[in-house]
Amino acid sequence: MSTSPGSEAGPRRLSPRQSERRRKILTAAQTMLARHGYDGVSMRMIAAEAGVAERTLFNIHSGKAALIAASARERSDDIIGEAWEAATDPGTGFLLTMCATLARYTLADPDMARSYAPVLIQHADLIGLHEVYRVHVGRSLRHLADRGLLPAEVPDALPLIFSMNIVATIEHWASGTITSEHLERHMQLAVAQILLPHAEGALFDWARDLARECVSSMG
């Protein structure tokens, strides 16, 4: 697991006790965020839920924003990492599995997802969310480029565009402008629309057909 922004700094390995404490704190942050929302949660509340002293949180994280950012980074990295492991292939298979996995986790715990949606947008840089997408989506795009389906030099901004569009889709769902039924399809449509200006050969056909399927299925 990569070190999250605002967590114990540096490359040193955590002891089992430190790792367990970190897990409890990040889990408590997720729980309290889902229960009270970003504005309603406090470091004291998170500390009580985690069973640690409030000063312990401040010894690890600079404040609430950094702690919530670390929690959001952990959750995003876990979900997208799970999609990478489950994908049938590292190219389009991963991109579709990522959409399916993100939609599944979003709908499985809608209160948490709705609480995280504005955090992911307002604190994207602090969270390091774009780095999560740069790692996972970036290697998928490189795989497609190696197969001659994208330009040899994949634009550096492309993973960032994926990050922004997927998060915006979840935000639209949280605000009620996208239905739960169509959440995954909207994510797939975003993937197709991002790829189309750059795709070559079979990937262009795949992205075009996916976009048409998405539009058709959503009426």
Phi and psi in degrees as GROMACS dihedral restraints (atoms count N, CA, C in turn):
[ dihedral_restraints ]
;  ai    aj    ak    al  type     phi  dphi    fc
    3     4     5     6     1   -75.3    20    10
    4     5     6     7     1   151.3    20    10
    6     7     8     9     1   -70.0    20    10
    7     8     9    10     1   133.0    20    10
    9    10    11    12     1   -87.5    20    10
   10    11    12    13     1   152.3    20    10
   12    13    14    15     1   -58.9    20    10
   13    14    15    16     1   133.1    20    10
   15    16    17    18     1    86.8    20    10
   16    17    18    19     1    -5.7    20    10
   18    19    20    21     1   -91.7    20    10
   19    20    21    22     1  -174.0    20    10
   21    22    23    24     1   -49.8    20    10
   22    23    24    25     1   121.8    20    10
   24    25    26    27     1   -81.9    20    10
   25    26    27    28     1   159.1    20    10
   27    28    29    30     1    89.8    20    10
   28    29    30    31     1   168.4    20    10
   30    31    32    33     1   -86.3    20    10
   31    32    33    34     1     0.5    20    10
   33    34    35    36     1   -61.5    20    10
   34    35    36    37     1   147.5    20    10
   36    37    38    39     1   -81.3    20    10
   37    38    39    40     1   135.2    20    10
   39    40    41    42     1   -79.2    20    10
   40    41    42    43     1   146.0    20    10
   42    43    44    45     1   -72.4    20    10
   43    44    45    46     1   162.0    20    10
   45    46    47    48     1   -54.2    20    10
   46    47    48    49     1   -39.7    20    10
   48    49    50    51     1   -65.6    20    10
   49    50    51    52     1   -43.1    20    10
   51    52    53    54     1   -65.4    20    10
   52    53    54    55     1   -39.8    20    10
   54    55    56    57     1   -63.3    20    10
   55    56    57    58     1   -41.4    20    10
   57    58    59    60     1   -67.0    20    10
   58    59    60    61     1   -40.6    20    10
   60    61    62    63     1   -62.8    20    10
   61    62    63    64     1   -42.5    20    10
   63    64    65    66     1   -61.8    20    10
   64    65    66    67     1   -43.6    20    10
   66    67    68    69     1   -60.6    20    10
   67    68    69    70     1   -44.2    20    10
   69    70    71    72     1   -63.5    20    10
   70    71    72    73     1   -39.9    20    10
   72    73    74    75     1   -67.1    20    10
   73    74    75    76     1   -46.1    20    10
   75    76    77    78     1   -67.7    20    10
   76    77    78    79     1   -37.3    20    10
   78    79    80    81     1   -65.0    20    10
   79    80    81    82     1   -41.7    20    10
   81    82    83    84     1   -63.4    20    10
   82    83    84    85     1   -39.2    20    10
   84    85    86    87     1   -62.8    20    10
   85    86    87    88     1   -41.9    20    10
   87    88    89    90     1   -63.2    20    10
   88    89    90    91     1   -45.2    20    10
   90    91    92    93     1   -62.1    20    10
   91    92    93    94     1   -47.3    20    10
   93    94    95    96     1   -72.3    20    10
   94    95    96    97     1   -32.3    20    10
   96    97    98    99     1   -64.4    20    10
   97    98    99   100     1   -43.8    20    10
   99   100   101   102     1   -65.0    20    10
  100   101   102   103     1   -34.1    20    10
  102   103   104   105     1   -79.8    20    10
  103   104   105   106     1   -36.7    20    10
  105   106   107   108     1  -121.2    20    10
  106   107   108   109     1   -10.2    20    10
  108   109   110   111     1    78.8    20    10
  109   110   111   112     1   164.7    20    10
  111   112   113   114     1   -61.4    20    10
  112   113   114   115     1   -46.5    20    10
  114   115   116   117     1   -69.6    20    10
  115   116   117   118     1   -26.8    20    10
  117   118   119   120     1   -88.0    20    10
  118   119   120   121     1   -13.7    20    10
  120   121   122   123     1   -93.9    20    10
  121   122   123   124     1   148.3    20    10
  123   124   125   126     1  -130.3    20    10
  124   125   126   127     1   163.1    20    10
  126   127   128   129     1   -61.1    20    10
  127   128   129   130     1   -36.6    20    10
  129   130   131   132     1   -63.5    20    10
  130   131   132   133     1   -41.5    20    10
  132   133   134   135     1   -65.2    20    10
  133   134   135   136     1   -42.3    20    10
  135   136   137   138     1   -65.4    20    10
  136   137   138   139     1   -41.5    20    10
  138   139   140   141     1   -61.2    20    10
  139   140   141   142     1   -43.7    20    10
  141   142   143   144     1   -62.9    20    10
  142   143   144   145     1   -42.0    20    10
  144   145   146   147     1   -64.9    20    10
  145   146   147   148     1   -37.0    20    10
  147   148   149   150     1   -81.8    20    10
  148   149   150   151     1   -14.7    20    10
  150   151   152   153     1    74.6    20    10
  151   152   153   154     1    33.5    20    10
  153   154   155   156     1  -127.8    20    10
  154   155   156   157     1   164.5    20    10
  156   157   158   159     1   -72.0    20    10
  157   158   159   160     1   146.8    20    10
  159   160   161   162     1   -59.4    20    10
  160   161   162   163     1   -35.9    20    10
  162   163   164   165     1   -65.0    20    10
  163   164   165   166     1   -25.8    20    10
  165   166   167   168     1   -62.6    20    10
  166   167   168   169     1   -40.5    20    10
  168   169   170   171     1   -61.7    20    10
  169   170   171   172     1   -43.3    20    10
  171   172   173   174     1   -72.4    20    10
  172   173   174   175     1   -21.0    20    10
  174   175   176   177     1   -72.9    20    10
  175   176   177   178     1   -24.1    20    10
  177   178   179   180     1  -101.0    20    10
  178   179   180   181     1   -40.9    20    10
  180   181   182   183     1  -121.9    20    10
  181   182   183   184     1   146.3    20    10
  183   184   185   186     1   -72.7    20    10
  184   185   186   187     1   -20.1    20    10
  186   187   188   189     1   175.0    20    10
  187   188   189   190     1  -174.5    20    10
  189   190   191   192     1   -61.3    20    10
  190   191   192   193     1   -43.5    20    10
  192   193   194   195     1   -59.3    20    10
  193   194   195   196     1   -42.9    20    10
  195   196   197   198     1   -67.1    20    10
  196   197   198   199     1   -39.1    20    10
  198   199   200   201     1   -67.3    20    10
  199   200   201   202     1   -46.5    20    10
  201   202   203   204     1   -64.0    20    10
  202   203   204   205     1   -36.4    20    10
  204   205   206   207     1   -62.7    20    10
  205   206   207   208     1   -43.4    20    10
  207   208   209   210     1   -62.3    20    10
  208   209   210   211     1   -40.2    20    10
  210   211   212   213     1   -64.3    20    10
  211   212   213   214     1   -43.5    20    10
  213   214   215   216     1   -66.6    20    10
  214   215   216   217     1   -38.9    20    10
  216   217   218   219     1   -62.8    20    10
  217   218   219   220     1   -44.9    20    10
  219   220   221   222     1   -60.5    20    10
  220   221   222   223     1   -47.4    20    10
  222   223   224   225     1   -63.3    20    10
  223   224   225   226     1   -45.5    20    10
  225   226   227   228     1   -64.9    20    10
  226   227   228   229     1   -43.1    20    10
  228   229   230   231     1   -64.6    20    10
  229   230   231   232     1   -40.4    20    10
  231   232   233   234     1   -63.8    20    10
  232   233   234   235     1   -46.1    20    10
  234   235   236   237     1   -66.3    20    10
  235   236   237   238     1   -47.7    20    10
  237   238   239   240     1   -72.0    20    10
  238   239   240   241     1   -33.0    20    10
  240   241   242   243     1   -64.0    20    10
  241   242   243   244     1   -38.7    20    10
  243   244   245   246     1   -62.1    20    10
  244   245   246   247     1   -40.8    20    10
  246   247   248   249     1   -62.0    20    10
  247   248   249   250     1   -40.7    20    10
  249   250   251   252     1   -60.4    20    10
  250   251   252   253     1   -43.5    20    10
  252   253   254   255     1   -68.5    20    10
  253   254   255   256     1   -32.0    20    10
  255   256   257   258     1   -87.6    20    10
  256   257   258   259     1   -14.7    20    10
  258   259   260   261     1   -65.5    20    10
  259   260   261   262     1   144.0    20    10
  261   262   263   264     1   -73.1    20    10
  262   263   264   265     1   -24.0    20    10
  264   265   266   267     1  -155.1    20    10
  265   266   267   268     1   159.6    20    10
  267   268   269   270     1   -79.4    20    10
  268   269   270   271     1    -2.7    20    10
  270   271   272   273     1   -97.2    20    10
  271   272   273   274     1  -113.3    20    10
  273   274   275   276     1   -65.5    20    10
  274   275   276   277     1   -28.6    20    10
  276   277   278   279     1   -59.4    20    10
  277   278   279   280     1   -43.8    20    10
  279   280   281   282     1   -65.3    20    10
  280   281   282   283     1   -43.8    20    10
  282   283   284   285     1   -61.0    20    10
  283   284   285   286     1   -40.2    20    10
  285   286   287   288     1   -71.1    20    10
  286   287   288   289     1   -39.8    20    10
  288   289   290   291     1   -65.7    20    10
  289   290   291   292     1   -35.6    20    10
  291   292   293   294     1   -60.6    20    10
  292   293   294   295     1   -45.3    20    10
  294   295   296   297     1   -60.8    20    10
  295   296   297   298     1   -46.2    20    10
  297   298   299   300     1   -63.4    20    10
  298   299   300   301     1   -41.5    20    10
  300   301   302   303     1   -70.7    20    10
  301   302   303   304     1   -43.9    20    10
  303   304   305   306     1   -62.7    20    10
  304   305   306   307     1   -42.4    20    10
  306   307   308   309     1   -64.5    20    10
  307   308   309   310     1   -41.1    20    10
  309   310   311   312     1   -63.6    20    10
  310   311   312   313     1   -45.4    20    10
  312   313   314   315     1   -68.1    20    10
  313   314   315   316     1   -36.7    20    10
  315   316   317   318     1   -61.4    20    10
  316   317   318   319     1   -46.7    20    10
  318   319   320   321     1   -79.1    20    10
  319   320   321   322     1   -22.3    20    10
  321   322   323   324     1   -70.6    20    10
  322   323   324   325     1   -30.9    20    10
  324   325   326   327     1  -138.4    20    10
  325   326   327   328     1    74.5    20    10
  327   328   329   330     1   -63.0    20    10
  328   329   330   331     1   -33.2    20    10
  330   331   332   333     1   -63.1    20    10
  331   332   333   334     1   -44.9    20    10
  333   334   335   336     1   -64.9    20    10
  334   335   336   337     1   -43.0    20    10
  336   337   338   339     1   -61.6    20    10
  337   338   339   340     1   -42.3    20    10
  339   340   341   342     1   -66.8    20    10
  340   341   342   343     1   -32.8    20    10
  342   343   344   345     1   -71.6    20    10
  343   344   345   346     1   -37.0    20    10
  345   346   347   348     1   -77.0    20    10
  346   347   348   349     1   -29.0    20    10
  348   349   350   351     1   -52.8    20    10
  349   350   351   352     1   -53.3    20    10
  351   352   353   354     1   -67.5    20    10
  352   353   354   355     1   -29.5    20    10
  354   355   356   357     1   -64.7    20    10
  355   356   357   358     1   -42.4    20    10
  357   358   359   360     1   -62.8    20    10
  358   359   360   361     1   -31.5    20    10
  360   361   362   363     1   -83.2    20    10
  361   362   363   364     1   -48.4    20    10
  363   364   365   366     1   -74.1    20    10
  364   365   366   367     1   -27.2    20    10
  366   367   368   369     1  -122.9    20    10
  367   368   369   370     1    31.5    20    10
  369   370   371   372     1   -57.2    20    10
  370   371   372   373     1   -42.3    20    10
  372   373   374   375     1   -68.4    20    10
  373   374   375   376     1   -41.9    20    10
  375   376   377   378     1   -65.3    20    10
  376   377   378   379     1   -39.8    20    10
  378   379   380   381     1   -65.9    20    10
  379   380   381   382     1   -34.9    20    10
  381   382   383   384     1    79.7    20    10
  382   383   384   385     1    27.5    20    10
  384   385   386   387     1   -62.1    20    10
  385   386   387   388     1   -38.3    20    10
  387   388   389   390     1   -63.1    20    10
  388   389   390   391     1   -31.4    20    10
  390   391   392   393     1   -67.5    20    10
  391   392   393   394     1   -37.3    20    10
  393   394   395   396     1   -58.8    20    10
  394   395   396   397     1   -46.2    20    10
  396   397   398   399     1   -70.5    20    10
  397   398   399   400     1   -34.9    20    10
  399   400   401   402     1   -60.8    20    10
  400   401   402   403     1   -40.0    20    10
  402   403   404   405     1   -70.3    20    10
  403   404   405   406     1   -56.1    20    10
  405   406   407   408     1   -76.9    20    10
  406   407   408   409     1   -52.7    20    10
  408   409   410   411     1   -69.4    20    10
  409   410   411   412     1   -35.0    20    10
  411   412   413   414     1   -58.7    20    10
  412   413   414   415     1   -43.1    20    10
  414   415   416   417     1   -73.1    20    10
  415   416   417   418     1   -27.4    20    10
  417   418   419   420     1   -66.4    20    10
  418   419   420   421     1   -44.0    20    10
  420   421   422   423     1   -65.9    20    10
  421   422   423   424     1   -36.5    20    10
  423   424   425   426     1   -65.6    20    10
  424   425   426   427     1   -37.1    20    10
  426   427   428   429     1   -61.0    20    10
  427   428   429   430     1   -44.4    20    10
  429   430   431   432     1   -65.1    20    10
  430   431   432   433     1   -38.2    20    10
  432   433   434   435     1   -65.8    20    10
  433   434   435   436     1   -39.2    20    10
  435   436   437   438     1   -63.0    20    10
  436   437   438   439     1   -26.2    20    10
  438   439   440   441     1   -90.0    20    10
  439   440   441   442     1     4.4    20    10
  441   442   443   444     1    78.5    20    10
  442   443   444   445     1    17.6    20    10
  444   445   446   447     1   -98.4    20    10
  445   446   447   448     1   -10.7    20    10
  447   448   449   450     1  -134.3    20    10
  448   449   450   451     1   160.7    20    10
  450   451   452   453     1   -55.3    20    10
  451   452   453   454     1   148.3    20    10
  453   454   455   456     1   -55.4    20    10
  454   455   456   457     1   -38.9    20    10
  456   457   458   459     1   -99.8    20    10
  457   458   459   460     1    93.1    20    10
  459   460   461   462     1   -66.5    20    10
  460   461   462   463     1   128.8    20    10
  462   463   464   465     1   -54.3    20    10
  463   464   465   466     1   132.1    20    10
  465   466   467   468     1   -59.3    20    10
  466   467   468   469     1   -28.2    20    10
  468   469   470   471     1   -79.1    20    10
  469   470   471   472     1   -10.0    20    10
  471   472   473   474     1   -62.8    20    10
  472   473   474   475     1   -46.0    20    10
  474   475   476   477     1   -60.3    20    10
  475   476   477   478     1   -35.6    20    10
  477   478   479   480     1   -62.1    20    10
  478   479   480   481     1   -40.0    20    10
  480   481   482   483     1   -65.7    20    10
  481   482   483   484     1   -39.2    20    10
  483   484   485   486     1   -59.2    20    10
  484   485   486   487     1   -48.0    20    10
  486   487   488   489     1   -57.1    20    10
  487   488   489   490     1   -50.0    20    10
  489   490   491   492     1   -63.1    20    10
  490   491   492   493     1   -41.3    20    10
  492   493   494   495     1   -73.6    20    10
  493   494   495   496     1   -39.4    20    10
  495   496   497   498     1   -66.2    20    10
  496   497   498   499     1   -44.0    20    10
  498   499   500   501     1   -65.0    20    10
  499   500   501   502     1   -40.5    20    10
  501   502   503   504     1   -62.8    20    10
  502   503   504   505     1   -37.1    20    10
  504   505   506   507     1   -63.2    20    10
  505   506   507   508     1   -43.2    20    10
  507   508   509   510     1   -66.2    20    10
  508   509   510   511     1   -36.7    20    10
  510   511   512   513     1   -64.2    20    10
  511   512   513   514     1   -41.6    20    10
  513   514   515   516     1   -63.5    20    10
  514   515   516   517     1   -38.6    20    10
  516   517   518   519     1   -63.1    20    10
  517   518   519   520     1   -44.7    20    10
  519   520   521   522     1   -62.3    20    10
  520   521   522   523     1   -32.0    20    10
  522   523   524   525     1   -85.2    20    10
  523   524   525   526     1    -6.6    20    10
  525   526   527   528     1    93.3    20    10
  526   527   528   529     1     3.1    20    10
  528   529   530   531     1   -85.0    20    10
  529   530   531   532     1   -12.6    20    10
  531   532   533   534     1  -123.1    20    10
  532   533   534   535     1   131.1    20    10
  534   535   536   537     1   -78.1    20    10
  535   536   537   538     1   157.0    20    10
  537   538   539   540     1   -60.2    20    10
  538   539   540   541     1   -37.0    20    10
  540   541   542   543     1   -59.7    20    10
  541   542   543   544     1   -33.7    20    10
  543   544   545   546     1  -105.4    20    10
  544   545   546   547     1     6.5    20    10
  546   547   548   549     1   -59.1    20    10
  547   548   549   550     1   -51.2    20    10
  549   550   551   552     1   -62.7    20    10
  550   551   552   553     1   -39.4    20    10
  552   553   554   555     1   -63.0    20    10
  553   554   555   556     1   -39.3    20    10
  555   556   557   558     1   -64.5    20    10
  556   557   558   559     1   -37.8    20    10
  558   559   560   561     1   -64.6    20    10
  559   560   561   562     1   -43.3    20    10
  561   562   563   564     1   -62.2    20    10
  562   563   564   565     1   -40.0    20    10
  564   565   566   567     1   -62.4    20    10
  565   566   567   568     1   -40.0    20    10
  567   568   569   570     1   -61.4    20    10
  568   569   570   571     1   -43.0    20    10
  570   571   572   573     1   -59.1    20    10
  571   572   573   574     1   -47.6    20    10
  573   574   575   576     1   -62.1    20    10
  574   575   576   577     1   -44.2    20    10
  576   577   578   579     1   -67.1    20    10
  577   578   579   580     1   -33.8    20    10
  579   580   581   582     1   -70.6    20    10
  580   581   582   583     1   -39.2    20    10
  582   583   584   585     1   -75.4    20    10
  583   584   585   586     1   -35.0    20    10
  585   586   587   588     1   -53.1    20    10
  586   587   588   589     1   -43.9    20    10
  588   589   590   591     1   -66.5    20    10
  589   590   591   592     1   -16.3    20    10
  591   592   593   594     1  -113.5    20    10
  592   593   594   595     1   -19.1    20    10
  594   595   596   597     1   -68.5    20    10
  595   596   597   598     1   149.4    20    10
  597   598   599   600     1  -129.2    20    10
  598   599   600   601     1   151.6    20    10
  600   601   602   603     1    57.0    20    10
  601   602   603   604     1  -130.0    20    10
  603   604   605   606     1   -63.3    20    10
  604   605   606   607     1   -30.1    20    10
  606   607   608   609     1   -67.8    20    10
  607   608   609   610     1   -37.2    20    10
  609   610   611   612     1   -61.6    20    10
  610   611   612   613     1   -45.5    20    10
  612   613   614   615     1   -62.2    20    10
  613   614   615   616     1   -42.0    20    10
  615   616   617   618     1   -62.1    20    10
  616   617   618   619     1   -47.7    20    10
  618   619   620   621     1   -66.0    20    10
  619   620   621   622     1   -40.6    20    10
  621   622   623   624     1   -62.7    20    10
  622   623   624   625     1   -45.3    20    10
  624   625   626   627     1   -66.9    20    10
  625   626   627   628     1   -39.0    20    10
  627   628   629   630     1   -62.3    20    10
  628   629   630   631     1   -44.3    20    10
  630   631   632   633     1   -60.5    20    10
  631   632   633   634     1   -43.3    20    10
  633   634   635   636     1   -64.0    20    10
  634   635   636   637     1   -42.0    20    10
  636   637   638   639     1   -61.9    20    10
  637   638   639   640     1   -43.3    20    10
  639   640   641   642     1   -62.6    20    10
  640   641   642   643     1   -48.5    20    10
  642   643   644   645     1   -61.7    20    10
  643   644   645   646     1   -43.3    20    10
  645   646   647   648     1   -64.8    20    10
  646   647   648   649     1   -42.7    20    10
  648   649   650   651     1   -71.4    20    10
  649   650   651   652     1   -24.3    20    10
  651   652   653   654     1   -92.3    20    10
  652   653   654   655     1    -0.2    20    10
